Amino acid sequence: MHQQLKEKLWAYIVHNNPDEMFRLQDEYNVVRYLEEKVSAVMPTALRLLEEGRDGHAIHELCLNEMTADLKPSRFHYITTILNTEFEQDYTRLRESGLLTYEAVNLIAHCKATFDALHFSEATVDDSKTYYAITGQIQEYLQEQKTKAQ
């Protein structure tokens, strides 16, 4: 179960938090991070096993616990805004294979705004957050277009 939880956690990070994936890889901390997260959730997994829960339910509950601090996904938030508000740029980036790369750059570009607005599950639907991040994305895209000229 330990290995399965590590694999599920890594798959979650790759899909939902590629910025975190790149950070962990750059710092050579992938193995340590996964070990710490899974070890922390093992008491919950063992308790659920004793309660007779099925493996799928245990994996789901443990994954939710391990990923609580990774939610909501800034990556998905940014790519959703790109797709909604900057459709041509989104399509261009997706078709060129640069969408993930640029979305990770945008996460870094918007970090101060996300932090100042306390981006969380409670604020993910806040219009103030949406417009602030949209403005940051527009600024970033304009800078990129200016550099390309």
N, C-alpha and C positions, 0 to 999 in steps of 0.2 A: 504494500500500500504506500509505503514511504516513497518509493521510486515513481509510482503512478502519480502521486500528488505533485512531486517535483516536475514531472513532464507536463501535467495539466497547468501548473502555475506558469511554467516557461511559455507554453503555448498561449496562455492568456496574455502574458506580457508582450510577446511578439505581435499579437493581433491588436491589442488595445493600447499598448503603451510603448511603441517603438523607441520613443525618446529615452525611456528607462532602460530598455534593452541595450541601446547603444552606450548609455552611461555605464551600465554594469560591465559590458564588454570592454570598454575603454579603460576601466579601472581594474580589470581582471577580477571582478567580484561576483561573477555569475554563480559559481558553485557555492561560495559562502552564503550569498543572499538566499539562494534556494534552500540550502540546508537549514539556515536560521528560521526561515518562514515555515518550512514543513515541520521542523522540530517543535516549534511553538504551537502548532495546531495538532500534533499527535495526541495529546491528552484528550482533546475533543473527539478525534477519530476513534480512539480506544473506547471512550465512553459510549459513543454511538454504536460501535460494534457490540459492546456488552448489552446494549438496549435491543439488539437484534435488527438494527436498521440494515437495509441492503447497501451493497457497495456503491451503487450509483448515487444514492441519497447522501451517503457519507462523503463521497468525493465532492458533490455539489455544495454541501454545507461547509466543508473544510475550505474549498476554493473561495467561497464567499467570504469566509473569515480571513483568509490569506490576502485577498485582494481589496479589502475594505479601504486601505489607504491609497489605492491606485484608482479609485473611483471618485468622480466621473472621469472618463477618459478625455484628457485635453486634446489628444490626437483626433478622436472622433468628433469632438466639438468643433475643432478647427476645420476638419475636412467637410463637415456638414455645412458650416458657414461658407467655405470656399465653393461648394457645390451649389448652394442656394443663392448667394449674393454675387459670386464671381465665377459664373458658370463657364465662360470661355477660358479663363485661367485654369480652372479645375480640369477641364477637358484637355487643355494643352499639357498640363503637368502630368495627368494620368497617361495620356498617349505617349509622352516622351519618357515615361518611366521615372519621373522625378517627383511624383506626388508625395510619397513617403518622406523622401529627403527634404523637400521644401516644407512639408507639414511639421517635421521635427525642427527645422530652422524657425518656423513660425511660433512653435511652442516656446522656444528660447526667446524670441523677439517679444512675445506677449507675457513672459513670465512675471514681470513686475505688475502688470495689470491683473493677471489671474490672482496673484498673491494679494494685491491691494484690495481686490473685491472679494477675497476669501472664497474663491471658486470651490464649490463643494456640491454634494447632492442637493443641499438646501437652496443653492443659488444658481444651479444650472439652467433653470428656466427664467431667471431674472432678466428683464429687458435691458437693464443698465449694463449687465455683464455682456449681453449679446451685442449691444451697440458699441461698447468699449472695445471688445475684441474685434468686431467687424472693422472699426476704425484703424486698429493696429494692423490688421491684415491688409487693408487698403494702402496704408502707409508703406508696408513692407513690399507689396507688389509694385507700387510706384517706384520705390528705390531700386528694385530689381530691373525694372524697365529702363530707368534712367542709366543704370550701370551698363546695360546691354547696348545702349545707343552709342 
